[in-house]
């Protein structure tokens, strides 16, 4: 047999083995909800965005209910700069005045949301774009920094109530909801909510099987810089109390712990720069990132 044919046969055998390995996971999670926070480099790279869309469509096809919650910080920053609206940050949070919140909503609920919807639809799915305002999905309140009550972040919010009825209506359908993290206040005001926080709140409210965060790092790293593939809640708390976890990983891990405390079965932090990292983590034994599970009872 020619060498090329042997090579091709081995490649297809590996593909068949992967599909076979995925079957038990497909059965286990059929009918369950996965909340996926989508952002970072994975969202800005066309090839990765197309791969992500295919992965989400496949999840829906095998009976899983994916809910996509997306960010958009870099795109917001570019638009604010184009409009000569100054950006100011406090503790990593963008101070959002009345002019800025209009731009934030336009970019998140308009441009980015519809791009993701279109990409999923082009991959063979049926996606529908929502913001937290739709069906009062994300009722919000003004975010106040702990111990920093004198700091006014403007229209930066946090979820006060998650009304999941609009998302539940899609569970028995072929529709994939794509959510922009825009909340609505008690007087109808608009709030910008951190996408990680919004995804965690939705996962908690829906008792999701999984909360999955796509990031620009390989996962949670120990003090030596090595990937930690599995953590329980207690081990995660210990890491947060130590020196290994820094920067943006801190709120991500706190969000994961909150979701686990609200009947979410597992949380995953994945490198969105790896093609099909979503499928590799969910449907293979070895995974690609860090999986966080509740403490054993």
Secondary structure by P-SEA (a helix, b strand, c coil): ccaaaaaaaaaaaaaaaaaaaaaaaaaaaccbbbbbbccccccccaaaaaaaaaaaaaaaaabbbbbbbbbcaaaaaaaaaaacbbbbbccccccccaaaaaaaaaaaccaaaaaaaaaaaaacbbbbbbcccccccccccccccccccccccccccccccccaaaaaaaccccbbbbbccbbbcccbbbbbccaaaaaaaaaaaacccbbbbbccccccccccccccccccaaaaaaaaaccccccaaaaaaaaaaaaaaacccbbbbbcccccaaaaaacccccccbbbbbcccc
